[in-house]
C-alpha cells in the first residue's frame, strides 16, 4: 500500500492556512473533482446565471467512508466523516479540518493501491 503523503505538504498545496477559506475550498474541489468522477460531489452557491459560484460543500465517497466539508456562516468550515455499512450510516463524526484532511488522505492512499484515479488524485493534491 502506498504511504500517505505528509499533511504539511498537502496543507501548503491547498493553502489550508490561508485566511480565505473560500480559496481553500475551491482549490480542494478543483483538485478532487476532475480526478475522481463519481466519487466527488461539489455543491456550489447560486443559480445558473450567477457569474461567481463559490463552493459550498465537497463530499468525497471512498469505500465505506464519506468525507464532507461544508462552508458555514461566519467563514468557518464544518468537516464530517461518516462510516456506512451496507447502505446504513453507522457512525458520523464532526472533526477539525486538519484531522479530517489527514483521514481523507489516508482513505485516498488506501484507495490508490487499487485505483488509478485515486492515485492520480493523491498525486494532484501534492501539486
C-alpha positions in Angstrom: 0.0 0.0 0.0 1.4 3.5 -0.8 2.5 5.7 2.1 0.2 8.7 2.9 1.8 12.0 1.9 2.9 14.5 4.6 -0.1 16.5 5.9 2.0 19.7 6.0 2.9 19.3 2.3 -0.8 18.9 1.4 -1.9 21.7 3.6 0.6 24.0 1.9 -0.5 22.8 -1.5 -4.2 23.5 -0.7 -3.4 26.8 1.1 -5.1 25.4 4.3 -3.6 28.1 6.5 -4.8 31.0 4.2 -7.3 33.3 5.8 -9.6 32.9 2.8 -11.4 29.6 3.3 -13.2 30.0 0.1 -9.9 29.7 -1.8 -9.1 26.5 0.2 -12.5 25.0 -0.8 -12.1 26.0 -4.4 -8.6 24.6 -4.7 -9.6 21.3 -3.0 -12.7 21.0 -5.2 -10.7 21.5 -8.4 -8.1 19.0 -7.4 -10.5 16.3 -6.5 -13.5 16.6 -8.8 -11.6 16.1 -12.0 -9.7 13.1 -10.9 -12.4 11.2 -9.0 -15.6 11.4 -11.1 -18.5 9.7 -9.5 -16.7 9.8 -6.1 -16.7 13.5 -5.5 -19.7 15.8 -5.4 -19.3 19.6 -5.3 -22.2 21.8 -4.4 -21.9 25.5 -5.4 -23.8 28.5 -4.2 -26.1 30.4 -6.5 -28.0 29.7 -9.7 -27.2 29.1 -13.3 -26.8 32.7 -14.2 -24.5 33.8 -11.4 -21.1 34.7 -12.6 -19.3 33.6 -9.5 -20.5 30.3 -7.8 -18.4 29.7 -4.7 -18.1 26.1 -3.4 -20.4 25.4 -0.5 -19.8 21.7 0.1 -17.5 19.0 -1.0 -18.3 15.3 -0.5 -15.9 12.5 -1.2 -17.1 8.9 -1.1 -14.4 6.3 -0.7 -15.5 2.8 0.1 -17.4 2.8 3.3 -16.5 6.3 4.2 -17.9 9.7 3.1 -16.0 12.9 3.8 -17.9 16.1 3.8 -16.5 19.7 4.1 -19.2 22.4 4.3 -18.8 26.2 4.3 -20.8 27.6 7.3 -21.8 31.2 8.1 -19.1 33.3 9.6 -16.4 31.9 7.4 -15.9 28.6 9.2 -15.7 25.1 7.8 -17.6 22.1 9.2 -15.8 18.8 8.5 -17.6 15.4 8.9 -16.7 11.8 8.3 -19.5 9.2 8.0 -19.0 5.4 8.1 -21.6 3.4 6.1 -22.1 -0.3 6.2 -24.4 -1.9 3.6 -26.0 1.4 2.9 -26.7 2.3 6.5 -24.8 5.1 8.2 -23.4 3.6 11.4 -21.2 6.5 12.6 -20.9 10.1 11.8 -18.4 12.5 13.4 -17.6 16.1 13.2 -13.9 16.8 13.1 -11.4 19.7 13.0 -10.3 20.4 9.4 -6.7 19.1 9.7 -7.6 15.7 11.2 -10.4 15.4 8.6 -7.9 16.1 5.8 -5.5 13.5 7.3 -8.3 10.9 7.4 -9.2 11.8 3.8 -5.6 11.4 2.7 -5.4 8.0 4.5 -8.5 6.8 2.7 -7.2 8.1 -0.6 -3.9 6.3 0.0 -5.7 3.1 0.7 -7.9 3.6 -2.4 -4.8 4.4 -4.5 -3.5 0.9 -4.1 -6.3 -0.4 -6.3 -7.5 2.7 -8.2 -5.5 4.7 -10.8 -7.9 7.6 -10.4 -7.3 7.7 -6.6 -3.6 7.6 -7.2 -3.8 10.5 -9.6 -6.0 12.5 -7.2 -3.5 11.9 -4.4 -0.6 13.0 -6.7 -2.5 16.1 -7.8 -3.1 17.1 -4.2 0.7 17.4 -3.8 0.9 19.9 -6.7 
